[in-house]
Structures are given as C-alpha cells and as structure tokens.
Amino acid sequence: MAHVARVLASTLDKRIPGFADARREGRRNIHIVSEKVLLSHESLRLSGGEWLPDGAVVRLFDAPHELIAADAELPEVLAPMRENVLAYLLGLSKREGIPSQIGPYKILQSMGRAGIATTYAARHEGGNELVVLRCSPTTGWADPDSARRAILREYDALRRLADSGRVWRVDPYFTWNDDTIVVPIIPAPTSSLTMSIRKALPARTPDGRVAEAAAEALVSDAFAALAEVHATGLLHRGLHPDRVEFTTDYRVRFRDFFLARIVEGQTIAPALAEPSPDLGAPFRAPECRESIATAMEASDTYSLALALSCWLLGEASREPDHDGIRARIAGYPTLGPVLAECLDPDALRRPSPSQAAQRTAPERPAPRNIVGTMQNVEPDERYTTVRQLGEGATAISLLVHDKELDRHFCLKQFKEGVLSAEDIRREFDAQDALVNARCARVYQYWPNPKPGRLLVEYIDGRDLADYGREPNHTMQDFRTVAIDVLDGLAAAHDLALLHRDLSPSNILVKRDNDRGVLIDFGLVTPNAMARTRVGTPAYTAPEVDQSGRWSYTADIYSLGVSLIRSILGRLPYQVSAGGQLNKRVIVPPTPDEADAWGRPFLDVLFNAVHYDASERPGSARSMRDDLTRVVAEVSEPSGEAKINPTVDMVRSLYRASTIGNAGNRGLDDAFARETYASTQLDSALLPAVVAGALDLVVLTGNPGDGKTSFLAQVGDALDRAGAETLETDAAGWRKRQDGRTYAAVYDASESHGSLSADGLLRRALDIGEGDDPALRTILIAANDGRLMQFFEDNQDLYGEVWAELRRQRDGRPPKNPRIGIVDLKRRSLASPQMAQPDGLGGRILELLVGQDRWSACEGCASYTVCPMRSNAEALREQPAREAVNELVLISHLRRRRRATVRDVRSALAWLITGDRSCQDVHVEREAGLDPREGNGRVLHDLAFDMAADDYLVREWTEIDPAIVAAPSVEREARTRQDLVPDLGLFDGKAVAELQRRLFFGGWSTPDVTRSDVRTYRYLAEYSSALRDADEQSLGHLLLGLSRVLGMPGYVGTGLAVRDRAFDERISTGSAVVKELPANEFELRPIGSEIPYVESFPDALQLKHTSGSALAITLDTAELLFRVADGEILGDSASAGVQQEIFGFGNDLLLSPSTAVRIVDTTGRSTRVVRDGARIVRESK
C-alpha cells in the first residue's frame, strides 16, 4: 500500500502543472495521498491487520466523510489544483485484467510492480510450488540493448548467487507474447524485517526494541550474507527492510535484485530511470541518493545497516531519519557502535561487511571440560576440539576442526563397557559401504582410546524432534525430509543393512537447506542377523518387541512413528495414563490434524505404522513413491471434473486395456473411422481397384495390419460412386458398379457361418449370377500360407491365378499385371528418415493426439495434473514424435516381428493413457494425490514400462535409454540446476529418468542429444547406408569384420580372415591372416520398395565377387561398427550374429587372395603379396 501511495503522489507531482510547488508552499511537504484499507460492507472484518497504524482501515460508508474532512484541512494554496487533480484521477484508464496463464504458469494474483516489472504470484501447471513471475516489457525503450540488460539483471544476479543459499531460486526466463521477458523466481519460506517489526517478533521491550542478545545472530549473519553477495561481484543497490529476509534460525536472505549491478559489467542505471522512486530509495547512502550509478560496496553496507537499525529500534517509517537513527542505535552496547560506523556519511570510514559480521558475531561458549575417556580427544595433532555436540547411551559426540582441510567433522568417542571394539568396527564397515547423500559418511576408525572412536561427517542441523517444534513448517517441508530419509534408508536396504534405531534423534535436518540426513548407524546389521530386541522402545515395530525379529518393514515402522511424533506431537498409537504403549490400537488423525497436514500425507505415514507388517509399504522406495504423489496442497479446482471421451476411446486401442480392446479392430465405429490413417493402399491401390484396373488383389499379412479396414474403405468408395450392393455380411460384400462386379472377403483364413474358409474363397472367385466374366475384381484378405495352400489344392480350377501368385511371391516380375499380391508384412510404420517422423505410425499418432480431440480437457479441474493430457500434448511436439518414430523404426529393423497397424495403435494408446481413465485422475486429485507421480504415468516412463502388456512396449524395454552408460549426460546434468536441483539426490533413479527425458526431447544441448542414450549407437549410420550404401559404410563394416574374423587390432582397408587351420601347424603361435581387397566387395540395400505398401530397404547385403554374401541386419551392423571402433566382443547376446559372420568368413577362406599376413606372438607382422608370378614379402 505504501508503495502505491508513493507512486501516486510522485505521479501527481509530475503530471499536474504547479502541484509540486503548491504542496511545498506554506509548510513543508503536504501529503495529500495516504494509504487506507477500504471495507466495502458493514459486515466485513479485516483479519491479520494488527500491524496497520490507527485509522488505516476505513468503512465505505465513512470514506466520503473522511475525504471531506481531510480536504478541509489542506491549505488554500492547493484549492486551484483541485479541478486538475480530479480530472486527472477520473481520466485514468482502467487497470488491465490479470492474465490467467503466462507460459506454463497459472496466475494466482497480481503482486504489483517491482521496478520496471509487473509481478504475479503463480504456480507451474506441472507442480504446486509457488512462483513469483517478474514480467518486463521489451517495447517502448529508447535503447533496446540497455533495456534487455536491465530486465535480465535480476535473473543474472540470482543465477550467480544460486548456490549461496542467500537468495530466492530462479528458473530459466522465457519470452511471453513476443514483447515481455518473464523471470520465474521461487520464493523461500522466510520473514522480512518489515514483517518482523509489524508482528513484534522476536519479542520486544516496552519501547519496541529488540534485545541485543536476541539480535546478534541475525545482524552478524546479515553482514556475512552481504559479504557473500559482494564476493560474487554483485552490488544490490536497493536494500530495504522488505528485501532483507530471515529464516526461523536467523539465516538471512536478500530479494529483489532488479537494481543490481555486476561489478565487472556495464552500469544499467540510465536504463532504470522511471517516473516513481524505488522502494529502497529512502534507505540509500548519501553518495548514491541522486543516482544508483554511484553506488559502491560501502553503499550496500550503509543501506543494510539502516534496515537492521530500523528493525532493532522498531522503526517502520518509510522515510527513516538517518541522523536520528544513527544516534539512537549507538545505545546498543555491542551492536550499536558497529552499526553507527556503517551509517557514517563518509563511505571510506565504513567497515566492510565481513568486518561488520565478525565484530557483531555472538561469542561462542567455550567447550566444557570433558573428563574420563575424553581427556585425550585428539587422535593426532590434526584435529582440534570445538565443542560437544551431544551425549548418548553409547558415545559422546564432539565437533572437531581438521586443521589441514579446514573443515569440521564429528568425532564419536564410545563409552567403555557399552559397546565392544567389534561393534564399533561393524558400524564403521556398514557406514563406510553406504555411500549416499542422505546418509552421514564415516571417514576414519581408531581403536584407541578404548573401546574406539569414529570420525564421521558433521551435519550442521537439528534433529527431527527439534525441527518439529519449530513454527511454520509445512507438509511440503516434512514430506521433503521424509523422502530424503527414505532415499537413505533405501540405499541401506539395497545393501541388506537394517538401521534398527530410527528415531527423531537419529534424523538430522540441515540448517542451510532443510534436507534430511540419516545418522547413527550404531545398531546397523545385515538383515539375516537381525534378531535382537534393540532400538528405542517407542519407535520399534510390534514384531520386534515380541520376537526381536527386524525387517525392512520394521525400519519403515520406526520412521513412520518418528515422523508422526515430530509432526503431530504425539505417538500414532494408544498410550495409557501410566505411559504403557499399546501399539495394537492406532489413534488415527483427528479432523484438525487432517486439515492442518492433509489427509493424504497422514494416510501414507499412518500406513507405515500398521500393526500388521504385511500392511505396511513393502519397501522404502514404495513409501517414497507414495509420498511423492501427495500434493503440497489440495487447491480448489478451477473448473469442473470433465470426462473427455477421447481418453477411453484411445484406451480401447491398448491390447490389454481393462475396458476391453474392441476399439482396435476394423472400422466398426466413428472413432475408428475418424482415426483411420490413410495409407498407400488408399492413395494408390484403392483408385486402381475402383477404376477396374485389377482383376484379383490378394492382401496378405498378420492380424491387425489393416486388411479389413482397407476393404471397408473400398466398399465405402464404391458406395460413394453409386455402386449397387448385392450382398453384405460380416465376412465381406459384393457390389456392382458400371457393369463390373466387386467381391471382398475380409478373412479367408476363417470360416463364416455355414461356409468354410475354402467356401468363402470359392464364393468370391467363382462367377456369380449376373456377373460379366471379363468385368470382375476380387479382393481377398488372408494369411499367405493359407491362401497359397488353397490355390495349390485347386490348381485345376485356378491354375493361371496360382502360377501368377507363386511367381510374385518368389519375387519375380509379374506376367499378368492385373493380378497382384500386396504383402503387408513388408510394411514399415516408421519413417526411415529419423528427423522426419511422417511415416504411417506418425500419421496415426497425429490423429490420436490432435488438438481437436483434447480440447475437451480445457477448463477441467484436473487439467494441470492430468498425465494423459500432458502426454498427448508432448506427443504433438517434434522431439517426442521423433522419439516414437525411432522406437518403431528400431522394432522394424530388428526384424523380430513386423509391427502391424494394430500393434502401433496399441502401443501409442499405452504411451498416451497408461490405461488410466479421466475418473482415475479425478479421484487421485481429489484425494490429494498427484496423478502424474509414480511409476508408469508420464510418457518417457510409459514407453519403457515393463508392466505394459504390449508387444512393442515390451520390446522397447530392451532398448531403454536408462540402461545406456552415458557419462556425457551425467556431466552435463551436474552443471545444470534446472536438470538436477539437488545433486545430493542425483542417484541411479534420477539418472535413468534424465536419460529417458533426453530421449523424448525433454531436454538437450548442442553437445548432449538423443544419440547419447541410444542403445543402437549406430542407428543413424545404418539408416543412412540403407538409403546410400557408400564407400565409407563399406569400409567401416569391412574393418569390423576384419577384427572379428582376422585380428582384434587389425588395421587395413580390405577384409582380413584368419585361417585357423594353420594355427595348429605353426608351433610358434603365429597367426596367418588372409587379406581380400575392398574392391572385391559390394554393399547394397536389400528389401526394395514394393507397390502399394509403405516400405523401404530394411537390410544390407555384403557380397563378395566369389558369390559369398552376408545379410547385415541392424544387429549385425551394430556389432561390426562397435568392433571397428575398438570394442571387444564379449556378450553372449551377440553369439547368434557372430555365428553368421563366421560362416561368411569360412566361405571367404575358399576364395583366392593376393595377400597374406603372418603375425607373430610379439605382434609384428609380415605381409606376403603376389606380384605377377612372384611372391614378395613386405615387412611392416
């Protein structure tokens, strides 16, 4: 409010002629603009406005009287201005409406202006994190380059400080509406100095001051934070109590860096001129009050000291009295002198932020004297004791300083008579094997003094119990901690290790980022040995109390109790008045507890403490997945829960759908017809059929390849042309058009009614009543083996037809062009051009995910969290379409089983829906769960989901990008916070997801692309060779063959084949290698294009002049290319391919050669060549 009032007052001064001078005439600075909260109705009451000054809240009924009274008090000198002021105010344009969406962010409300930017509170449509959007126009600037630098200055500053923990996090900026740069900033849960003053927190003295002892930590950390900012080369230049924030443990952060200057960069002060003063202008140092272009580090020190002094003194004035505050703050015994020096008008006499931080730091208490076994605390001269961290039943923990590394560690000295040296060594070994960011590391074990000591990682944090007692933590905060600990626990369980002492005291929450860490592995043991009643009684599972039998679910129980105790402040089960624990009787969350923390979140935790171990989550990862699906807060839906009929229609294409698979057969309904992708059958064969250019067409292939659909399309085309329908049933039809009879058999492999399969064929082939024998077209769909058997058995009736079909089946050119076989098994649903996913499969995909089919989702309450909608949206984009095309292409080239139209439609249906319905999504959202979280929800996971009961998807699991070793991906990810926000969580699961996302185009860089995560690394080279088998491809393959058939390290341009028959005859161990020149080999594509079918050469053939040939499939080429580039054969999976290669090599040994190489055991070789009638030895 204060900012808006200042803006309006400044605007009136500038826009109303003579107004500023009139305000100053008579008495200084007459303020006619004041900020008020206006209540529009008698029944309204303002909540949370205790910090507002008296008279700031006005009822609408009283507002006119207050305005008249205020006007009457103004001096007469302003009277002539009244009409101009009213005219200006009444002429102001209406405020623009707030957009509902900016890019991927849903707008919640406007937050006013920050510098040149309009600011909005928003949430990403793919999450629930609160985001502040700074939207800055790029038009209307005299100097566009300066404007852009000014707009991106805050973004650059926040990125530079991203790892410091001293600023809000920032996401990558983007352009909106072509003329606005949007910077998304993620605020942290903090309180500003201004809000602290208004709420009187921390507690203040009667005169409104903060006690010095309560303020030392914050003041010192504020100057330390400013020193960190300056160390990165940044000046803030706009510090104000609103922009200095702190956490509950007094760690200071700064915000609003839109005026910042990067010291080594050009100043942007001229570009920042605007009609209203900045909020921080009254807090500027004397040297930069006229222009922030003259600001220096000492200027920031001054502004921060002034903001801190106002906080200490309880001053909430928007225009502080600098001299008065400097005098008053000096009254603080310790902080006062330092702050007063920082407020010196002479910048050269101010201390630096680092000096101010050191001088205001609270004194640390000296370590208490520790007696007994701790008299000799240093294992050697390297470590110095700082203080005691804690004392438990088995050990005393000390904070020690490593003088060589200048780092702090925790030293655990175990007590005598409690644990043995073997126990301590077991703890060391277990913790040493457990390398995980969510588990404290152990570094050293010393057996003396007895019984032993451990040097472990020092975690600067508080335990879960203390964390639970801190105010203002949200469900999201505790969920993050729980997920962290579950990650650590899962890592332990992966090593078959049980913690056995999970309790709030053994879970630390780090102070710098509130992330959870699992500590104290003193009771850890292998699962097979866990049969002891140990642990903290209140947190041990019931089965442990009864039998001492620990298990993974017992650890999960302990964690669940720990979380519930810390969050709700009570145990989850019944406790008698005498303190007896009854773990059999669970006390469920109260309505108030459910409202405060969210029913879904508490349900997950209470499920973990089920009395029956079999009812708990089966693993730490399972519980983690459950928690990830709990949304941070269940927001009110922005629309109604809609049902898009497309979802279930697409689901019905999936072969194992729970609603049936009827949608993936023929063209029996409107959806099937609307999503029918036209093929070459439609564009080339159908016109030829309708035109009467063919007498017999035999469609062969596999079930689901579109034969029936095509015949239905032919029937429809004839109907549109006015054909007469003579017969029609479920087995086919007969029609007549312009004297020509057309007959179709949908499936001649099966009987129909009283007619056998042979009977159906004869009915179609034999001349019917009214048929002109010369004007007949017969269309038959059948399994080719079944069809050939029929014609062979009936050669006496259809001899000519049988001869022609056999000829075409054998690949010979037709004699009778009016008879044709269309073999759909040769069809490829993928495009061979990898960057152009416009094959038949791509066209099917377009029809399933088209915007018109998914527009019904707009306005749905689950729109932002619906995985089906987001999957369909992703599949409309080029990168994901290329990825799908590549998967279908690999399946085609592997030649295991050629995918049919039905196969592809089924796989695509799974990729889009995961066999989930709209209702499934609504139920999960209303239960507070995120439908996108969990296994098998989003596109890049569904494509490789082993749970899918689908032929293609099962094959794709074998080529999952997640299983590819891709160090370039991990290196890139570790440098990008947008990919890996927390490196501590960058485990195998995160790497797998990242590589799948890369494959589907979710991210990439010029140096890291989909090719880095291909299982078939040479797919692009092989595809290129299928189109143009050039000399480069030939040379690459010959080198690979030479290293398989000849020698692993062979280098040459021809093909080398080792004659192992000589190995037994040469006792020296030498090898004889036969060399065949490259010009004796031809590489050519095989499997040429065929009429009426989407096809292309899908294999290569390497042929020698002797006639020996090797078919090179994708798998063969991959093996040979890898060997050529230096890999050694060693996997059993390639044994079949190798057998074919060795057979080819044996054939080549029989061919004459002009060169032989003899290689001895030292690797030296002698090459013998034929030179006319002579044999010449060449040493190499």
C-alpha positions, -999 to +999 in steps of 0.1 A: +000+000+000+028+024+009+044+019-024+012+026-043+007+058-023+042+069-031+038+062-068+005+082-069+020+111-050+050+112-073+028+110-104+006+139-093+037+160-087+049+153-123+016+153-142-003+183-126+013+216-135+023+236-104+011+209-080+045+201-065+053+238-059+019+244-043+024+214-020+056+229-007+043+264-003+035+275+032+047+244+051+070+216+040+058+185+022+020+185+025+009+149+019-025+146+002-021+109-006-024+083+022-028+046+022-060+030+035-078-003+036-114+002+024-140-023+036-169-023+012-196-037+035-206-032+072-203-070+079-166-072+067-138-075+093-101-073+085-081-103+098-043-100+103-042-062+101-029-056+136+003-041+122-016-013+104-015+021+120-046+036+136-071+050+111-057+029+082-089+008+080-120+027+067-155+015+060-170+025+027-198+044+044-173+066+063-149+072+034-167+103+020-167+120+054-130+113+059-122+126+025-142+158+030-125+163+064-090+157+050-097+181+022-109+208+046-075+206+064-055+213+033-042+249+028-059+272+004-029+272-018-040+238-031-075+249-039-068+259-075-053+224-081-085+206-071-101+205-105-070+194-123-063+166-098-099+153-101-098+155-138-065+135-139-077+108-115-111+104-132-093+102-166-070+072-155-076+042-177-090+011-161-064-014-149-057-042-173-071-076-163-049-101-147-039-129-172-050-164-162-019-180-177+016-169-186+036-195-204+034-227-183+024-208-152-011-204-138-016-169-124-029-167-088-029-130-082-011-097-091+016-086-067+020-051-081+052-037-096+089-043-088+110-018-106+100-019-143+083-053-139+048-063-133+048-091-107+024-121-103+021-149-079+017-181-099+021-219-099+036-240-126+009-261-144+031-292-137+035-286-099+024-269-068+054-247-060+047-210-055+064-189-081+068-151-085+068-140-121+086-108-130+072-096-163+091-068-180+081-052-213+107-050-240+090-024-261+089+014-257+126+017-248+149+042-265+178+018-261+166-018-265+200-033-256+201-014-223+165-024-217+173-061-221+203-058-198+181-041-172+154-067-175+177-097-171+199-081-144+180-097-116+180-131-134+217-129-139+223-119-103+201-147-089+218-173-111+252-161-099+241-165-063+221-197-068+245-219-047+249-195-019+215-200-002+213-163+002+187-156-024+155-169-039+158-196-065+153-187-102+141-208-131+151-201-167+135-170-182+113-170-213+095-146-236+058-141-234+035-125-261+067-116-281+072-084-261+077-094-224+105-112-207+093-133-178+117-143-150+102-170-127+115-167-091+108-193-064+104-176-030+117-192+001+097-195+034+111-165+052+100-134+071+112-099+062+125-073+086+094-052+079+070-080+087+090-088+119+086-052+130+049-052+124+043-086+142+067-076+170+087-107+165+110-116+181+097-103+215+104-066+221+109-044+250+082-020+260+097+007+238+096-016+208+132-026+206+148-060+201+170-071+229+207-072+218+212-108+227+183-119+205+196-099+176+233-106+174+230-138+153+207-121+127+228-089+125+260-108+121+246-132+095+231-103+075+265-087+071+280-121+063+254-126+037+262-092+021+298-101+021+290-133+001+269-112-024+298-088-029+323-117-032+304-128-064+309-093-079+274-080-072+260-048-057+224-049-046+217-012-047+182-014-034+183-028+002+153-021+023+137-039+053+112-055+029+141-070+010+160-084+039+145-118+050+155-144+075+146-180+084+135-193+117+171-199+127+181-164+116+198-172+084+195-141+062+185-139+025+181-110+002+155-104-025+147-080-054+179-078-073+164-059-102+186-028-095+217-050-090+250-042-107+276-068-117+308-051-109+327-061-140+296-053-161+284-021-176+261+000-153+224-001-162+215+029-141+204+051-170+181+024-182+164+022-149+150+057-148+113+056-141+085+080-130+083+066-095+110+062-069+121+027-059+111+013-025+147+013-014+154+050-023+149+063+012+175+038+025+202+048+001+236+060+013+244+097+009+268+091-020+241+075-042+209+093-033+208+112-066+218+081-087+225+045-080+251+047-107+275+060-080+268+031-056+296+010-042+300-018-018+300+006+011+267+019-001+251-015+003+267-017+038+250+016+047+216+005+034+217-028+052+229-012+085+200+013+082+175-015+076+189-035+105+188-005+128+152+002+120+144-034+128+163-032+161+146+000+171+111-010+158+111+019+133+086+011+104+088+046+088+090+045+050+113+076+051+137+070+081+155+098+098+191+088+091+208+111+116+183+103+143+186+065+138+224+067+138+223+085+172+198+061+187+213+029+175+246+037+192+228+030+225+232-008+219+264-017+238+278-043+213+259-039+180+254-001+183+290+011+176+293-012+146+260-002+131+268+035+137+301+032+119+283+015+090+260+046+089+289+070+087+281+096+059+317+091+047+318+059+027+355+055+033+351+053+071+326+024+070+337-011+079+334-038+052+305-063+055+330-090+066+344-068+093+309-059+105+300-096+106+330-105+127+325-077+151+288-084+156+291-122+159+278-136+192+305-151+214+307-189+213+307-206+246+340-224+254+338-262+252+330-277+286+357-298+302+351-334+293+366-359+317+372-396+317+380-412+284+378-378+266+408-362+282+429-372+252+404-362+225+427-355+195+435-387+176+466-368+164+477-332+161+455-327+131+422-322+150+411-296+174+380-299+196+355-271+191+326-282+214+305-311+224+276-319+201+258-344+223+259-374+245+240-407+241+239-441+258+269-454+238+290-424+229+299-387+233+299-367+200+323-338+196+327-312+169+363-311+158+382-290+134+405-305+108+434-281+106+447-295+073+414-294+054+399-265+074+367-285+078+346-296+107+339-333+115+321-351+142+342-373+164+324-401+183+341-414+214+324-446+225+320-453+262+337-482+279+316-512+289+287-504+265+299-515+230+328-537+221+355-529+196+338-554+172+305-535+175+323-502+166+341-517+137+309-532+124+293-497+125+323-483+106+322-510+079+284-507+074+285-469+072+317-470+050+299-492+025+268-469+025+276-440+001+245-419-002+239-381+001+211-388+027+233-409+050+261-393+071+295-405+058+322-421+080+358-414+074+381-430+100+382-456+128+406-456+157+407-485+182+422-462+209+414-450+234+393-480+241+368-491+230+373-469+199+364-437+180+349-428+147+354-397+126+321-390+108+306-363+086+294-333+106+259-323+097+251-288+107+215-293+116+189-301+143+172-334+149+137-342+137+122-335+171+136-300+173+127-294+137+091-304+145+090-279+174+099-250+150+070-230+138+057-225+103+069-258+088+045-271+061+035-305+050+058-300+020+088-294+043+082-326+063+075-346+031+109-334+017+126-346+049+107-379+048+116-385+012+153-377+019+154-402+048+136-429+027+163-424+000+190-430+026+171-460+041+166-475+006+203-473+000+209-492+032+183-518+024+199-522-010+230-534+009+208-557+030+215-535+060+189-526+086+193-494+106+173-507+137+174-474+156+153-449+135+140-422+159+138-384+158+172-381+174+189-401+145+174-379+118+190-345+112+176-317+092+203-295+077+201-258+086+211-245+052+185-262+031+162-282+055+171-315+039+170-347+059+200-369+067+201-403+084+227-407+111+239-430+139+244-465+124+255-480+157+229-507+156+230-514+119+233-551+110+227-574+080+191-584+075+199-621+081+214-614+115+187-590+128+172-610+157+178-588+187+155-565+207+173-533+202+162-498+193+142-471+211+111-488+225+086-461+215+097-464+178+103-502+174+078-523+155+055-546+174+071-577+160+105-565+172+090-561+207+076-596+206+104-616+189+133-593+182+129-600+145+139-570+125+130-565+088+129-537+062+092-530+072+103-527+108+127-499+098+098-483+079+076-486+110+102-467+131+105-440+105+067-436+104+064-433+142+093-407+142+076-386+116+042-387+132+057-379+166+075-349+152+047-336+131+017-342+154+035-340+187+021-374+197+026-411+191+004-428+165-009-454+189-027-456+222-007-446+253-022-453+288-022-428+316+006-447+331+027-445+300+021-480+287+024-484+249-004-502+231+008-504+195-021-526+185-046-497+189-038-469+163-051-434+171-060-420+137-056-384+127-082-360+142-101-338+118-080-308+129-048-328+122-060-338+088-069-303+080-036-290+091-014-315+074-035-330+047-053-363+049-033-380+020+000-372+036-010-385+070-025-416+054+009-425+040+025-421+074-001-440+093+000-468+068+037-472+077+028-478+113+003-505+107+004-532+134+004-559+108+038-557+090+023-571+058+000-540+055+029-515+056+048-504+024+069-532+012+100-511+008+114-477+015+111-469-022+075-479-022+068-455+007+088-428-011+068-432-042+036-429-022+048-396-007+059-382-040+023-385-052+010-364-023+004-329-035+016-300-013-019-286-010-052-295-025-063-264-043-098-256-052-104-268-087-106-241-113-133-259-133-155-290-133-142-325-133-147-333-170-147-366-188-130-365-223-145-394-243-113-395-263-094-410-233-114-442-231-116-444-269-078-443-270-076-467-241-096-492-260-069-494-286-045-509-260-045-546-264-047-553-227-069-525-216-091-531-186-121-518-206-115-541-235-099-539-269-128-535-291-116-501-305-087-517-322-105-539-347-117-528-381-138-496-388-168-506-368-173-472-350-170-435-356-137-432-336-121-459-357-131-442-389-120-408-376-086-420-366-080-442-396-047-431-412-047-432-449-021-454-465-006-462-499-034-487-501-058-458-501-038-434-523-027-459-549-044-493-547-079-481-539-082-458-570-068-487-592-094-511-578-123-486-582-111-479-618-113-516-626-075-518-633-071-550-614-089-584-615-075-600-584-059-584-553-046-607-525-038-589-493-016-610-470+000-602-437-006-606-400-037-599-380-041-563-373-023-549-403-053-531-417-066-555-443-102-555-431-101-517-427-089-512-462-116-535-477-142-514-458-127-483-473-130-498-508-167-506-501-173-470-489-156-456-520-178-478-543-209-467-524-200-430-528-196-437-566-231-451-567-224-489-567-252-513-560-247-536-530-256-572-540-246-590-508-231-579-475-224-597-442-197-600-416-174-620-440-174-594-468-195-579-496-204-580-533-211-548-552-217-538-588-206-505-605-210-498-642-213-535-650-182-545-630-187-568-601-165-563-570-163-590-543-144-587-510-135-614-484-124-599-451-106-630-438-103-661-460-084-679-432-115-684-411-149-699-417-181-679-415-215-693-407-222-724-428-193-715-452-158-729-446-128-708-454-125-726-488-162-719-494-157-682-488-129-681-514-149-701-540-179-678-535-157-648-543-137-663-571-165-681-589-186-662-614-219-652-597-253-645-611-253-615-634-215-612-634-197-604-666-167-628-665-145-601-681-155-574-656-148-587-622-125-575-593-119-599-564-103-586-532-091-613-507-075-608-473-059-639-459-028-654-443-005-660-472+003-696-462-033-705-460-040-688-494-012-705-512-024-738-499-059-732-512-047-724-548-022-753-548-051-776-538-073-761-565-049-757-594-073-774-617-098-746-612-075-716-608-042-727-624-034-694-641-040-675-609-019-699-589+010-696-613+010-658-612+006-656-574+035-681-569+057-660-593+051-628-574+055-645-541+090-656-552+099-620-560+098-624-598+083-597-620+046-602-628+034-616-661-002-606-655-003-570-641-040-574-634-032-598-606-013-587-576-001-598-541+001-570-516+023-583-487+016-561-457+042-579-437+068-558-455+051-526-444+070-502-422+051-480-399+081-459-392+098-433-414+134-442-424+142-405-422+148-403-385+143-365-383+111-367-403+086-387-383+060-386-411+056-423-417+024-442-412+029-446-375+035-408-372+002-401-391-016-425-367-001-406-338-012-373-351-048-385-354-048-398-317-032-367-301-047-340-324-056-308-305-093-311-316-096-344-297-081-330-265-097-295-265-125-310-243-099-311-215-098-273-213-113-259-182-112-293-165-104-293-127-076-318-133-062-301-164-028-292-149-022-326-133-036-349-159-009-372-173-030-383-203-035-347-214+002-338-209+013-370-227-009-361-257+005-326-256+041-338-256+034-362-285+023-333-306+058-319-304+085-328-329+111-342-304+087-367-289+074-377-323+109-383-335+115-405-304+084-426-311+093-429-347+128-441-337+114-468-314+091-481-341+119-479-367+142-500-344+115-526-339+110-528-377+148-531-384+153-557-357+130-579-378+118-599-348+082-594-358+070-567-380+046-544-362+011-541-376-012-511-375-029-527-346+004-531-328+013-495-332-021-482-322-020-503-291+015-491-281+005-455-288-026-459-266-004-471-238+020-441-242-009-417-241-030-431-213-012-458-194-047-475-194-060-448-170-093-430-172-103-395-165-122-407-134-090-423-121-073-389-124-101-370-107-102-395-078-065-392-072-065-354-074-095-351-050-077-374-026-047-350-026-025-371-048-006-360-079-018-383-108+015-376-126+037-390-099+045-427-095+055-454-119+041-456-154+024-422-156+043-399-179+053-405-215+091-412-210+084-438-183+054-455-201+075-461-232+098-485-213+074-498-186+079-535-181+044-537-166+028-530-200+012-560-216+020-548-251+042-564-278+060-532-289+065-517-254+079-550-241+104-549-269+112-512-262+122-521-226+152-539-241+164-506-257+156-484-227+178-453-227+181-456-189+203-487-193+228-469-215+261-458-200+261-421-209+288-402-189+282-371-210+246-369-197+257-370-161+284-344-166+260-320-182+234-326-156+257-319-128+263-284-142+226-275-146+204-268-117+173-270-138+180-306-145+193-316-111+181-291-084+198-311-057+230-331-065+226-350-033+196-367-049+213-374-082+212-412-078+207-440-103+169-434-105+174-398-112+199-406-140+175-431-155+147-405-156+170-379-170+182-402-199+146-411-207+136-375-208+166-367-230+155-394-254+120-379-257+133-344-261+125-332-226+159-315-226+190-314-248+221-293-255+242-289-286+266-314-271+242-338-255+214-352-276+193-383-281+222-401-297+240-402-264+214-425-249+207-448-279+212-485-273+218-487-310+245-462-312+250-466-349+213-464-359+218-432-379+248-446-398+229-478-406+198-459-417+219-437-439+235-468-455+201-482-463+195-452-485+230-449-498+255-477-492+286-456-499+323-465-496+325-450-461+299-475-448+316-503-467+350-495-452+336-493-417+319-527-420+349-544-435+371-531-407+346-545-381+345-579-400+383-580-401+386-575-364+361-603-358+374-628-385+410-617-385+427-599-356+412-576-329+437-549-337+436-552-375+442-520-395+435-521-432+411-512-460+401-547-471+388-577-452+411-599-432+401-636-424+423-657-401+429-692-414+428-711-382+437-743-400+473-731-399+472-723-361+478-760-353+506-764-378+527-734-366+542-742-333+555-707-327+519-694-320+519-672-351+487-665-370+480-665-407+455-639-420+442-638-455+435-603-469+409-596-495+408-562-512+378-539-506+371-536-543+361-573-543+331-564-521+298-548-529+275-533-502+239-528-513+204-524-497+181-553-499+143-555-494+134-529-520+102-509-521+071-528-531+039-515-547+010-501-526+029-506-493+049-482-471+083-499-474+119-492-479+151-513-480+155-526-444+187-546-446+221-545-463+239-572-481+277-575-483+286-596-514+320-609-525+329-615-561+331-652-553+293-651-547+295-654-509+272-629-492+263-618-457+230-602-448+237-573-425+207-565-403+206-537-377+221-561-350+249-573-373+258-537-383+257-525-347+281-553-336+305-547-366+305-509-362+313-512-325+341-537-331+355-515-358+356-486-333+376-506-308+351-526-287+359-562-278+332-589-283+322-604-250+285-606-246+266-638-251+237-619-268+257-614-299+266-652-303+239-657-330+252-628-350+288-640-347+278-674-359+265-659-392+296-638-395+320-668-390+300-688-416+306-660-441+343-660-431+346-697-438+332-692-472+357-665-479+387-687-470+380-707-501+384-676-523+418-668-539+437-640-523+466-618-535+479-611-499+485-630-467+497-615-434+517-636-408+516-622-373+539-635-346+534-636-309+550-601-304+525-585-327+550-580-356+536-589-390+549-599-423+528-593-454+533-616-484+518-605-517+516-619-552+535-598-578+528-614-611+545-648-610+565-640-579+557-639-542+571-609-524+575-604-487+568-569-473+578-562-437+556-539-417 
